[in-house]
Structures are given as C-alpha cells and as structure tokens.
Amino acid sequence: MTTDVSPEFAAATTTAQFVEINGNRLAVEVLGPEGAPVIITHHGAPGLGSRAEPRASFGRLADEYRVVVFDARGSGESEGNGEFSHEQWAADIDALREWIGAERIVMAGGSYGGFMSLEYATRYPDRVLALVLRDTAADNSHSELSRKNALASDRVTVDMEKFDRIDEGRVRDNDDLRDCWREILPLYDFVYDPEAVERKVAATPYRYEAHNYAFSKNLPTYDLKGALPGITAPTLVTVGRTDWITPVSCSETIASLIPDARLAIFEKSGHSPQIEEAEAWTDTVRGFLHEVVPPVRSAASE
C-alpha cells in the first residue's frame, strides 16, 4: 500500500487542465517558469494517491523548475480507460513529456511513484536528466517486510484480513478501500496522530479498480534490480528512518545498484520525510538538482 499520507494531501484540490494522453483525459497541473528544466513527478499508490502530494512536495521547487504534477490514469480526477500496467503508466509519462515540450526531464516520485520513476528511467533512459526517489523499492520484497512491521506495531492492532485484502488488491469497492486504508494509516507517520488519520481518510480520492490492478497484477512480478545498474542518470534516493512499508533497506538496495547514486536518510521521518522533515528534505533535493540539473537551462537540456 505504498502511498503518501501528508497533511498537505488534505488540501483542497486545485484546478487542473485536462490533457488527452493515450486515450485518457488526465488531470494535469504545470507549476513554475517556462523555459526552466522540467520535473515530472508521479504520485503514490494508484487508486489512492493524487497530484496533491507531489504538488505539495516537489511543487516547492517551482520557483526554479517547471514542475508537472498529474493524476495517473485511474487515479484522482483522471479517466481510467484501458489497463493500469507499469508499461502503460510509463508510456503516459512519456506522452506528458512530449506534451510539455521537454526533450529530457527530471523524473521524480515517492512510494509507488518511485516504482514508476524507476520504470520510466529503465524504459526511457535517453529521456532522463536526473532521478529523484523517495521511500520506494526496486522489487516487491518490501511486501513481506511491511507485513512483519504491521504485525509488530505497538501503535495499533491491525486487522490483518483488511491488511491482506488491500495489500493483495482484493478490495470490493471504494467504500471497502476506504475502510482498509483507515486500518493501515496509523503505521505511516513518525508520530502517530489519530485525528490526522481521520483527516487523511476523508481527503483521499478512492478508485478501487486501479488499486486492485496495481496490487494484484503489477506488484507480484515487480522487480527492476537487474536493470538498475544500467541507469546512468544522476540519482538521489531519500527515505525516512522508520518507514514501515518501504524500509531503509529497500533504499539501500537501490543506491547500491544504481552507479554513483546518493542516499539520504531522514532520522525523524516515517514514510514521508518530504512532510515530516520538509525543510531538510527540500534542501537536500534542491541541492542535488542544483548540482546535476542547474535551474538555468543548459544546452544539454534543450
């Protein structure tokens, strides 16, 4: 159930433009100055996530970069025609790149958005200037780790029948997805706040079809470890120390396999250091991008 659970996720949805991408009208927002290097950032869990999370986090960079945030097909306000495979979602990212008019992009994402960032970087390597990842994994081994962490939690007693149904993509409808989501939300943050959990439950846009497809069809065979040594784009990997669902070991694996990747661990964060240690996380990402993709467009990014 890799997604993002920040307070900013509950912010009111802003107005998007709807762009025809591969047979679907996707809700898209473009932030930042024209002519700046383009960052396309992918939100977390399909069917639960939306552009609100990357807008709140990567949107902080829009003073210097052109930041594109969107609801993936089947999530948020976007249409959900066709299949929800990683291949299709990666193709949608590339079509967005063409739409925004960028030859090459910074690809960024956290949680399931990190899965898709890695998928894009391995499928479209010539299009990637740099890669920024947060609290993610290169394969599905995190699923067993997260189940053990849920069982060991001293915050709440998790209903493991609901846990397994959401983790395996077997929820019945949007209401059932909401109930299962509420069950696991207490596990995410560094500091547990029951009232914040209820706000997040209320704010989440539920699209159970995309969720079920992702977790029943995509994730069981998800494994990019063999492809990671071929990534040549500069890569930053960030993770919260107490992330229960994609633990630090998952980020360490990614950083060890991508040549010269950098790893930053945030000691007072769970799954969302972009919120729980917002200033430090943003400074880390901005410093990395300043070095590898300076805000002033260079000839290499034309």
C-alpha beads as a LAMMPS data file, in Angstrom:
LAMMPS data file: protein, C-alpha beads

302 atoms
301 bonds

1 atom types
1 bond types

-500.0 500.0 xlo xhi
-500.0 500.0 ylo yhi
-500.0 500.0 zlo zhi

Masses

1 110.0

Atoms # bond

1 1 1 0.000 0.000 0.000
2 1 1 2.756 2.410 -0.838
3 1 1 1.361 5.908 -0.833
4 1 1 1.803 9.259 0.897
5 1 1 -0.063 10.500 3.920
6 1 1 0.906 14.123 4.482
7 1 1 -1.290 16.827 6.000
8 1 1 -0.897 18.715 2.746
9 1 1 -2.570 15.787 0.981
10 1 1 -5.791 17.005 2.557
11 1 1 -5.515 20.432 0.947
12 1 1 -8.330 21.377 -1.371
13 1 1 -7.877 20.172 -4.928
14 1 1 -6.742 22.959 -7.199
15 1 1 -7.975 23.439 -10.729
16 1 1 -6.316 21.204 -13.297
17 1 1 -6.308 21.253 -17.046
18 1 1 -7.416 18.029 -18.685
19 1 1 -4.996 16.725 -21.287
20 1 1 -5.676 13.882 -23.722
21 1 1 -2.905 11.342 -23.115
22 1 1 -3.015 7.932 -24.806
23 1 1 -6.817 7.797 -24.873
24 1 1 -7.411 9.216 -21.383
25 1 1 -8.130 12.705 -20.140
26 1 1 -5.576 13.235 -17.390
27 1 1 -5.796 15.974 -14.768
28 1 1 -2.533 17.925 -15.053
29 1 1 -1.045 20.986 -13.353
30 1 1 2.082 22.810 -14.526
31 1 1 3.942 24.889 -11.950
32 1 1 6.942 27.143 -12.382
33 1 1 8.571 29.272 -15.074
34 1 1 8.567 28.496 -18.762
35 1 1 11.972 27.552 -20.088
36 1 1 13.175 26.049 -16.822
37 1 1 14.245 22.382 -16.637
38 1 1 11.190 20.151 -16.388
39 1 1 10.445 17.860 -13.453
40 1 1 7.670 15.305 -13.965
41 1 1 6.678 13.782 -10.658
42 1 1 4.448 10.763 -10.074
43 1 1 2.174 10.389 -7.057
44 1 1 1.957 7.363 -4.784
45 1 1 -0.481 4.458 -4.650
46 1 1 -2.705 4.079 -7.707
47 1 1 -6.343 4.422 -6.726
48 1 1 -5.456 6.269 -3.504
49 1 1 -2.871 8.854 -4.490
50 1 1 -3.293 12.029 -6.491
51 1 1 -1.314 15.016 -7.743
52 1 1 -1.919 16.776 -4.403
53 1 1 1.060 15.046 -2.785
54 1 1 3.723 15.846 -5.410
55 1 1 2.281 19.339 -5.783
56 1 1 2.834 19.928 -2.066
57 1 1 6.370 18.497 -2.015
58 1 1 8.042 18.867 -5.407
59 1 1 5.960 21.975 -6.019
60 1 1 8.302 23.775 -3.614
61 1 1 10.889 23.651 -6.400
62 1 1 8.646 25.527 -8.827
63 1 1 10.443 28.794 -8.092
64 1 1 13.298 27.443 -10.219
65 1 1 11.972 24.421 -12.106
66 1 1 8.998 23.615 -14.335
67 1 1 7.120 21.050 -12.239
68 1 1 4.454 18.854 -13.850
69 1 1 2.069 17.043 -11.486
70 1 1 -0.806 14.856 -12.627
71 1 1 -3.318 12.222 -11.624
72 1 1 -2.285 8.962 -13.290
73 1 1 -4.904 7.137 -15.325
74 1 1 -7.365 5.548 -12.915
75 1 1 -6.486 7.871 -10.005
76 1 1 -7.724 11.213 -8.712
77 1 1 -9.675 13.141 -11.317
78 1 1 -8.223 11.404 -14.369
79 1 1 -10.111 8.978 -16.589
80 1 1 -9.452 5.286 -16.159
81 1 1 -9.751 3.723 -19.610
82 1 1 -7.570 0.808 -20.642
83 1 1 -5.161 -1.133 -18.467
84 1 1 -3.178 0.064 -15.465
85 1 1 0.097 -1.687 -16.185
86 1 1 3.522 -0.221 -15.452
87 1 1 4.210 -0.252 -19.181
88 1 1 1.106 1.867 -19.832
89 1 1 1.719 4.274 -16.979
90 1 1 5.325 4.767 -18.161
91 1 1 4.063 5.446 -21.681
92 1 1 1.684 8.044 -20.230
93 1 1 4.634 9.769 -18.524
94 1 1 6.500 9.913 -21.803
95 1 1 3.466 11.322 -23.585
96 1 1 3.282 14.033 -20.911
97 1 1 6.947 14.784 -21.562
98 1 1 6.149 15.277 -25.248
99 1 1 3.106 17.409 -24.380
100 1 1 5.111 19.760 -22.164
101 1 1 7.742 20.049 -24.894
102 1 1 10.779 18.731 -22.993
103 1 1 13.418 16.660 -24.744
104 1 1 14.655 15.350 -21.386
105 1 1 13.247 15.570 -17.870
106 1 1 13.997 15.108 -14.214
107 1 1 11.861 12.115 -13.203
108 1 1 10.737 12.119 -9.588
109 1 1 8.412 10.223 -7.313
110 1 1 7.859 8.692 -3.923
111 1 1 6.391 5.400 -2.800
112 1 1 4.569 3.819 -5.781
113 1 1 5.556 6.956 -7.656
114 1 1 9.108 5.794 -7.076
115 1 1 8.269 2.462 -8.708
116 1 1 7.054 4.385 -11.743
117 1 1 10.069 6.701 -11.732
118 1 1 12.338 3.663 -11.852
119 1 1 10.176 2.077 -14.547
120 1 1 10.427 5.238 -16.625
121 1 1 14.193 5.538 -16.143
122 1 1 14.747 1.941 -17.273
123 1 1 12.287 2.083 -20.192
124 1 1 13.168 5.581 -21.467
125 1 1 16.785 6.108 -20.346
126 1 1 17.620 8.688 -23.002
127 1 1 14.836 10.960 -21.717
128 1 1 16.048 11.226 -18.117
129 1 1 18.327 14.040 -16.935
130 1 1 18.195 13.008 -13.292
131 1 1 16.190 10.787 -10.966
132 1 1 14.819 11.716 -7.515
133 1 1 13.320 8.906 -5.441
134 1 1 11.665 8.849 -2.030
135 1 1 10.655 5.925 0.185
136 1 1 10.396 3.347 -2.539
137 1 1 11.721 -0.057 -3.638
138 1 1 13.204 -1.816 -6.638
139 1 1 11.179 -5.010 -6.221
140 1 1 8.249 -6.443 -4.277
141 1 1 10.297 -7.859 -1.403
142 1 1 9.133 -4.906 0.699
143 1 1 5.693 -6.540 0.847
144 1 1 6.889 -9.221 3.271
145 1 1 8.854 -6.659 5.289
146 1 1 5.834 -4.377 5.625
147 1 1 3.607 -7.246 6.753
148 1 1 6.058 -8.111 9.525
149 1 1 6.231 -4.457 10.550
150 1 1 2.434 -4.202 10.667
151 1 1 2.199 -7.269 12.880
152 1 1 4.907 -5.903 15.181
153 1 1 3.400 -2.421 15.547
154 1 1 2.821 -1.209 19.103
155 1 1 0.592 1.672 17.936
156 1 1 -2.491 -0.251 16.902
157 1 1 -3.629 -3.824 16.400
158 1 1 -4.081 -4.146 12.657
159 1 1 -6.933 -6.221 11.259
160 1 1 -4.783 -8.471 9.085
161 1 1 -7.733 -9.596 6.982
162 1 1 -8.159 -5.994 5.840
163 1 1 -4.388 -5.612 5.541
164 1 1 -4.145 -8.601 3.219
165 1 1 -7.071 -7.521 1.080
166 1 1 -5.653 -4.049 0.417
167 1 1 -2.113 -5.402 0.036
168 1 1 -3.188 -8.074 -2.444
169 1 1 -5.620 -5.897 -4.437
170 1 1 -8.811 -7.660 -3.365
171 1 1 -10.930 -4.741 -2.122
172 1 1 -14.575 -4.884 -3.131
173 1 1 -15.389 -1.256 -3.916
174 1 1 -14.414 2.306 -2.996
175 1 1 -16.038 2.090 0.436
176 1 1 -14.140 -1.093 1.205
177 1 1 -10.900 0.502 0.011
178 1 1 -11.577 3.393 2.408
179 1 1 -12.090 1.001 5.344
180 1 1 -8.926 -0.941 4.594
181 1 1 -6.968 2.292 4.116
182 1 1 -8.102 3.567 7.519
183 1 1 -6.840 0.328 9.059
184 1 1 -3.214 0.796 7.962
185 1 1 -2.838 4.590 8.061
186 1 1 -1.666 4.669 11.705
187 1 1 1.532 2.904 10.609
188 1 1 2.847 5.587 8.279
189 1 1 3.950 8.663 10.194
190 1 1 6.894 9.120 12.558
191 1 1 4.471 10.484 15.169
192 1 1 1.016 8.865 15.352
193 1 1 -1.895 11.318 15.364
194 1 1 -5.354 9.649 15.264
195 1 1 -7.082 12.885 14.270
196 1 1 -4.689 13.318 11.356
197 1 1 -5.508 9.781 10.248
198 1 1 -9.202 10.644 10.001
199 1 1 -8.442 13.821 8.037
200 1 1 -6.408 11.788 5.575
201 1 1 -9.126 9.180 5.238
202 1 1 -11.617 11.929 4.399
203 1 1 -9.293 13.620 1.903
204 1 1 -8.258 10.580 -0.131
205 1 1 -9.813 10.067 -3.601
206 1 1 -10.767 6.366 -3.802
207 1 1 -10.525 4.495 -7.139
208 1 1 -10.534 0.801 -6.269
209 1 1 -10.166 -0.530 -9.839
210 1 1 -6.714 0.991 -10.325
211 1 1 -5.670 -0.054 -6.836
212 1 1 -6.704 -3.671 -7.344
213 1 1 -4.980 -3.895 -10.719
214 1 1 -1.742 -2.451 -9.353
215 1 1 -1.562 -4.690 -6.311
216 1 1 -2.909 -7.918 -7.792
217 1 1 -1.284 -7.785 -11.250
218 1 1 1.669 -5.369 -11.261
219 1 1 3.402 -5.832 -7.943
220 1 1 3.658 -9.639 -7.693
221 1 1 6.156 -9.615 -10.588
222 1 1 7.705 -6.194 -9.984
223 1 1 11.495 -6.492 -9.926
224 1 1 13.839 -3.947 -11.516
225 1 1 17.004 -4.834 -9.618
226 1 1 18.664 -6.315 -12.694
227 1 1 18.043 -3.156 -14.705
228 1 1 19.248 -0.617 -12.137
229 1 1 22.995 -0.884 -12.931
230 1 1 22.118 0.387 -16.414
231 1 1 20.730 3.692 -15.127
232 1 1 23.261 6.417 -15.943
233 1 1 21.266 9.468 -14.857
234 1 1 22.381 11.107 -11.585
235 1 1 20.160 9.657 -8.860
236 1 1 19.157 10.806 -5.375
237 1 1 17.480 8.272 -3.075
238 1 1 15.743 9.597 0.062
239 1 1 13.977 7.679 2.823
240 1 1 12.623 8.089 6.348
241 1 1 14.401 6.102 9.064
242 1 1 11.201 4.479 10.403
243 1 1 9.448 3.894 7.071
244 1 1 7.449 0.723 7.759
245 1 1 6.346 -0.150 4.221
246 1 1 9.437 0.504 2.091
247 1 1 12.083 0.338 4.815
248 1 1 15.557 1.841 4.646
249 1 1 16.973 -1.458 3.377
250 1 1 14.948 -1.023 0.172
251 1 1 16.520 2.373 -0.499
252 1 1 19.951 0.998 0.346
253 1 1 19.457 -1.678 -2.304
254 1 1 18.546 0.925 -4.929
255 1 1 21.502 3.135 -4.026
256 1 1 23.886 0.170 -4.181
257 1 1 22.724 -0.870 -7.655
258 1 1 22.494 2.477 -9.486
259 1 1 26.012 3.719 -10.272
260 1 1 27.036 6.676 -8.086
261 1 1 23.548 7.059 -6.593
262 1 1 23.323 9.162 -3.425
263 1 1 21.376 8.045 -0.365
264 1 1 19.907 10.445 2.218
265 1 1 18.218 9.032 5.332
266 1 1 15.959 11.306 7.395
267 1 1 16.142 10.266 11.026
268 1 1 12.852 11.731 12.284
269 1 1 10.593 10.588 9.473
270 1 1 8.434 7.616 8.607
271 1 1 7.188 7.147 5.055
272 1 1 7.012 10.890 4.336
273 1 1 10.216 12.849 5.030
274 1 1 9.049 15.405 2.449
275 1 1 6.472 16.382 5.100
276 1 1 7.924 15.312 8.432
277 1 1 11.312 16.927 7.766
278 1 1 10.142 19.189 4.969
279 1 1 12.865 21.827 5.095
280 1 1 15.752 19.365 5.277
281 1 1 14.274 17.140 2.579
282 1 1 13.628 20.064 0.230
283 1 1 17.123 21.463 0.791
284 1 1 18.606 18.054 0.013
285 1 1 16.655 17.673 -3.221
286 1 1 17.270 21.256 -4.306
287 1 1 20.998 20.977 -3.615
288 1 1 21.201 17.785 -5.652
289 1 1 19.316 19.308 -8.577
290 1 1 21.384 22.492 -8.494
291 1 1 24.440 20.331 -8.991
292 1 1 23.209 17.966 -11.697
293 1 1 20.471 19.997 -13.466
294 1 1 21.064 23.705 -12.757
295 1 1 17.938 25.883 -12.842
296 1 1 19.253 27.889 -15.803
297 1 1 18.541 25.734 -18.844
298 1 1 21.703 24.407 -20.385
299 1 1 22.351 23.312 -23.941
300 1 1 22.220 19.691 -22.773
301 1 1 18.578 20.049 -21.735
302 1 1 17.398 21.607 -24.972

Bonds

1 1 1 2
2 1 2 3
3 1 3 4
4 1 4 5
5 1 5 6
6 1 6 7
7 1 7 8
8 1 8 9
9 1 9 10
10 1 10 11
11 1 11 12
12 1 12 13
13 1 13 14
14 1 14 15
15 1 15 16
16 1 16 17
17 1 17 18
18 1 18 19
19 1 19 20
20 1 20 21
21 1 21 22
22 1 22 23
23 1 23 24
24 1 24 25
25 1 25 26
26 1 26 27
27 1 27 28
28 1 28 29
29 1 29 30
30 1 30 31
31 1 31 32
32 1 32 33
33 1 33 34
34 1 34 35
35 1 35 36
36 1 36 37
37 1 37 38
38 1 38 39
39 1 39 40
40 1 40 41
41 1 41 42
42 1 42 43
43 1 43 44
44 1 44 45
45 1 45 46
46 1 46 47
47 1 47 48
48 1 48 49
49 1 49 50
50 1 50 51
51 1 51 52
52 1 52 53
53 1 53 54
54 1 54 55
55 1 55 56
56 1 56 57
57 1 57 58
58 1 58 59
59 1 59 60
60 1 60 61
61 1 61 62
62 1 62 63
63 1 63 64
64 1 64 65
65 1 65 66
66 1 66 67
67 1 67 68
68 1 68 69
69 1 69 70
70 1 70 71
71 1 71 72
72 1 72 73
73 1 73 74
74 1 74 75
75 1 75 76
76 1 76 77
77 1 77 78
78 1 78 79
79 1 79 80
80 1 80 81
81 1 81 82
82 1 82 83
83 1 83 84
84 1 84 85
85 1 85 86
86 1 86 87
87 1 87 88
88 1 88 89
89 1 89 90
90 1 90 91
91 1 91 92
92 1 92 93
93 1 93 94
94 1 94 95
95 1 95 96
96 1 96 97
97 1 97 98
98 1 98 99
99 1 99 100
100 1 100 101
101 1 101 102
102 1 102 103
103 1 103 104
104 1 104 105
105 1 105 106
106 1 106 107
107 1 107 108
108 1 108 109
109 1 109 110
110 1 110 111
111 1 111 112
112 1 112 113
113 1 113 114
114 1 114 115
115 1 115 116
116 1 116 117
117 1 117 118
118 1 118 119
119 1 119 120
120 1 120 121
121 1 121 122
122 1 122 123
123 1 123 124
124 1 124 125
125 1 125 126
126 1 126 127
127 1 127 128
128 1 128 129
129 1 129 130
130 1 130 131
131 1 131 132
132 1 132 133
133 1 133 134
134 1 134 135
135 1 135 136
136 1 136 137
137 1 137 138
138 1 138 139
139 1 139 140
140 1 140 141
141 1 141 142
142 1 142 143
143 1 143 144
144 1 144 145
145 1 145 146
146 1 146 147
147 1 147 148
148 1 148 149
149 1 149 150
150 1 150 151
151 1 151 152
152 1 152 153
153 1 153 154
154 1 154 155
155 1 155 156
156 1 156 157
157 1 157 158
158 1 158 159
159 1 159 160
160 1 160 161
161 1 161 162
162 1 162 163
163 1 163 164
164 1 164 165
165 1 165 166
166 1 166 167
167 1 167 168
168 1 168 169
169 1 169 170
170 1 170 171
171 1 171 172
172 1 172 173
173 1 173 174
174 1 174 175
175 1 175 176
176 1 176 177
177 1 177 178
178 1 178 179
179 1 179 180
180 1 180 181
181 1 181 182
182 1 182 183
183 1 183 184
184 1 184 185
185 1 185 186
186 1 186 187
187 1 187 188
188 1 188 189
189 1 189 190
190 1 190 191
191 1 191 192
192 1 192 193
193 1 193 194
194 1 194 195
195 1 195 196
196 1 196 197
197 1 197 198
198 1 198 199
199 1 199 200
200 1 200 201
201 1 201 202
202 1 202 203
203 1 203 204
204 1 204 205
205 1 205 206
206 1 206 207
207 1 207 208
208 1 208 209
209 1 209 210
210 1 210 211
211 1 211 212
212 1 212 213
213 1 213 214
214 1 214 215
215 1 215 216
216 1 216 217
217 1 217 218
218 1 218 219
219 1 219 220
220 1 220 221
221 1 221 222
222 1 222 223
223 1 223 224
224 1 224 225
225 1 225 226
226 1 226 227
227 1 227 228
228 1 228 229
229 1 229 230
230 1 230 231
231 1 231 232
232 1 232 233
233 1 233 234
234 1 234 235
235 1 235 236
236 1 236 237
237 1 237 238
238 1 238 239
239 1 239 240
240 1 240 241
241 1 241 242
242 1 242 243
243 1 243 244
244 1 244 245
245 1 245 246
246 1 246 247
247 1 247 248
248 1 248 249
249 1 249 250
250 1 250 251
251 1 251 252
252 1 252 253
253 1 253 254
254 1 254 255
255 1 255 256
256 1 256 257
257 1 257 258
258 1 258 259
259 1 259 260
260 1 260 261
261 1 261 262
262 1 262 263
263 1 263 264
264 1 264 265
265 1 265 266
266 1 266 267
267 1 267 268
268 1 268 269
269 1 269 270
270 1 270 271
271 1 271 272
272 1 272 273
273 1 273 274
274 1 274 275
275 1 275 276
276 1 276 277
277 1 277 278
278 1 278 279
279 1 279 280
280 1 280 281
281 1 281 282
282 1 282 283
283 1 283 284
284 1 284 285
285 1 285 286
286 1 286 287
287 1 287 288
288 1 288 289
289 1 289 290
290 1 290 291
291 1 291 292
292 1 292 293
293 1 293 294
294 1 294 295
295 1 295 296
296 1 296 297
297 1 297 298
298 1 298 299
299 1 299 300
300 1 300 301
301 1 301 302
